[in-house]
Amino acid sequence: MSGVQIAALLAVVFSSGACTPPLERPRPANQKRSGPASTEPLAIRQQVERLSAAVDTSNSEEFASLFAPDAVFMPYNQKHVAGRQAIRAWAQEMFVLYDYDKTAIHLDYVEVIDTWAFVRGSYAQNLFPRSGGPVLHATGSFVHTLQRQEDGSWLLSNTIWSNSSPLPQLP
């Protein structure tokens, strides 16, 4: 699936999801989807939970391992980060600045189409500046695309998130 096809698919998936419940949307006959008995949505939810746990434990190795080698990560108010090694370095920098605790995630939408999964949700978390100062409470939204690997596992291929809280003052 090309980048243009993925972008078009994302536009259709996420714009139509807000208007019609996922189970009621028409399904093109040529698209394989996970059925009600499928464990794929559960595996994807578990992957997102692993990402949250990696943040809460400041584990940059685990954080990066959840991304495909060529993944793109788009944090709010920053340039995108491309590739697993660059994502690991970005996480290490963030984990030096803050301790994270009690990251709560809520998944609003999970859709599996062939080897791609699309996830939309929200988060809330506490950030403790390692240099001292008041606890920061962050809330926001995210969109993940994941791709099923040959071994059946799922890795993040694209992640974008926003913060609806006021921006913290960095040291």
N, C-alpha and C positions, 0 to 999 in steps of 0.2 A: 504494500500500500504506500503510495507516494506521499510526500509532505503536503501537497495540494489536496489530495484526497482526504487525508487525515483532518486538515483544517476545515474542509467542507463538511465532513462528517461531524466534527465537533460543533460547528455552527448549527447544524440540523438537530443534533442530539440535545444540546443544551438549550436551544431556543424553544424547541417543541416540548421539552420536559417541564417547563414552567406552566404550560397551558393544559396539558393532558396527562393523566397518570400513566406511568410507563407501560402497564399491562394493557391499556386500552388503545395505544398507538398502533396504527397499521404497520405491519412488518413486511418488508420486501421479501419475496420468496427466495431470493438468492443469498440472503444473509443468514448465517448460522448464529443462533443465539442460545444463551444458557436457558434451560428450562427451570421450572419450579423446583425440581429435585436436584438440580445442579449444586455442587459444592463450590463452584467458581466464585460467586459473590462472597461466600464466607471466607475463602482464601484471600480475596482482595481486601476485605475488611480487616483480616488479621495482619496483612501487610501494612495497612495504614496504621493500625495499632502498634506495630513494631516500630514504625517511624516515630510515632509519638513517644514510645518508651525510650528510644535512642536519644531523643531530645531531652527528656526528663533525667536521663542518666549521663548526659553530656558525652555520649559515646560516638565520636565522629567516625570510627571504623564501622560500627553497626549502621549508622546513618547512611554512610556512603555505599555500603554493601547492598542496600535496598534499591539502588539506582542502576540502570543499565550502563555499560561502559560509555555509551555515547549520549547519555541523558542530558536534558537541559532543565536547569532549575532557575526559576525566576522569582527571587525574593522581592518584597515590596521596596520601593525607593532605592533600588540598586540595579546595577547591570546584571544581565543574565549570566549564569555560570554554566559552562558547557563541559561535560565529561565527568566521569566518576572521581578522578583524581582532583579536579578543581572543586568539585562539590565537597569532597573530604576536607580540602584546605579551607574552604569557606566555613564549614561547620566547626573546624578547629578554632578559627578566629572568633566565631560567635560564642563558642563554649568557654573561651578565655575571658570574654567580657561578662557573661551572665551564667548563673546557675538557673536551671528551669525546674519548675515543680508543678505537679498537678495539671499537666496539659490534658484538657478534656476535648474530645473530638465528637462531632455529631455528623454522621453521613446522611445527607439529604437524598442522594441519588447514586446508584451504582448500576451501570449498564455494561453488559458483556456482549461484544459482537466479534465473532471469529476469535482472533488472537489478541484483540484489543479490549481494554476495559476503561471505562470513563467514570470518574468519581467526582462528586461535588459535595462540599460540606463546609462546616464551620468549626472554629476552635476557640478555646479560651485557655489562658495560661498565666502563671505568675513567673516573673523574671526577677531574679535577685542580682543586682549589680555586684560583681566581685570586688569592685573598688569601694563599696559601701553606698549608702543612700537608700532612699525608699524603694520598697517593692513596687515593681511595675506590673500592672494587670493589662494583658493584651487580649484582644478579641479580633476575629477576622474570619475570612472565608478562603477556601482553596479549591483548586481543580487539579486533579491528577489524571494522567493517562498512563496506563500500565500495559505492558506487552507480555503475553505468555511466552515463556522460553521453551526450548526444545525438550527440557526435562519436566515441563509442566508447571514450573514455578512462575511467579509473576514478578517483574521488576518495573520500577517507575521509569518512564521514558520522558515525560514532561510534567513539571510541577510548577504551578503559579499560585501565589497566595497574596492576600491583601491584609492590611491591618486597619481595622475600623477604630482603633484606639488612638489617642494622640501619640505622636512620635516621641520616643525617649530621647533625651539629650545624651549623646555619646561622649565619653571622656576625651 
